[in-house]
Amino acid sequence: MSTADVEKSALEWLRTELDDPEITGADNFLDVGGHSLTFSKLNQFLGDSFGIILDMKTTYGESLSAAVAAQQPLDNSKSTSK
């Protein structure tokens, strides 16, 4: 998995979720209409698909490309039982 693959998948997911085909890696998550629930759902998607999560501070404060570049491995030890 490359960062480019993760970014492409995250952008496709966001374009669909936010119904905005114009979203690019240069955009800021909050500026395109993202919010805390969208962030949580995006991290669920990225965790399930790639085993990574995005940092909230980076995702909210920088470009989507920067957020993906700063990805972190999913820490499954923090999972809760259902």
C-alpha positions in Angstrom: 0.0 0.0 0.0 1.4 3.4 -1.0 0.4 6.8 0.4 -0.9 7.6 -3.1 -3.2 4.6 -3.0 -4.5 5.6 0.5 -5.0 9.2 -0.7 -6.8 8.2 -3.8 -9.2 5.9 -1.8 -9.7 8.6 0.9 -10.5 11.2 -1.7 -13.0 8.9 -3.6 -14.7 8.1 -0.3 -14.9 11.7 0.7 -16.2 12.7 -2.8 -19.0 10.2 -2.4 -19.8 10.8 1.3 -19.9 14.6 0.8 -21.4 14.5 -2.7 -18.7 16.7 -4.1 -16.7 15.3 -7.1 -14.3 18.3 -7.0 -12.5 17.5 -3.7 -8.7 17.2 -4.2 -5.8 16.5 -2.0 -5.0 20.2 -1.7 -8.4 20.8 0.0 -8.8 21.1 3.7 -11.2 18.6 5.3 -13.3 21.1 7.2 -13.5 23.5 4.2 -15.1 20.8 2.0 -17.8 20.1 4.6 -16.2 17.5 6.8 -17.0 17.3 10.5 -16.5 15.0 13.4 -18.9 12.3 12.3 -17.4 12.4 8.7 -13.9 12.1 10.3 -14.9 9.1 12.4 -16.5 7.4 9.4 -13.4 8.1 7.2 -11.1 6.7 9.8 -13.4 3.6 10.0 -13.1 3.2 6.3 -9.3 3.7 6.3 -8.9 1.3 9.2 -10.9 -1.4 7.6 -9.3 -0.9 4.2 -5.6 -0.1 5.0 -5.1 -0.6 8.8 -4.4 3.1 9.3 -6.1 6.2 10.8 -5.7 9.9 10.3 -4.7 12.3 13.0 -7.5 14.7 13.8 -5.4 17.8 14.3 -3.6 17.3 11.0 -6.8 16.4 9.1 -8.6 19.5 10.5 -5.7 21.9 10.1 -3.9 21.0 6.9 -4.6 19.7 3.4 -6.0 16.2 2.8 -2.7 15.2 1.3 -0.8 16.2 4.4 -3.3 14.4 6.6 -2.8 11.2 4.6 1.0 11.6 4.6 0.8 11.8 8.4 -1.3 8.6 8.7 -0.8 6.4 11.7 -1.1 2.6 12.1 -4.4 1.5 13.6 -3.9 0.4 17.2 -6.1 -2.6 17.6 -5.2 -2.9 21.3 -7.6 0.0 22.0 -10.6 -1.8 20.5 -13.5 -2.4 22.7 -15.6 -5.6 22.8 -19.1 -5.5 21.5 
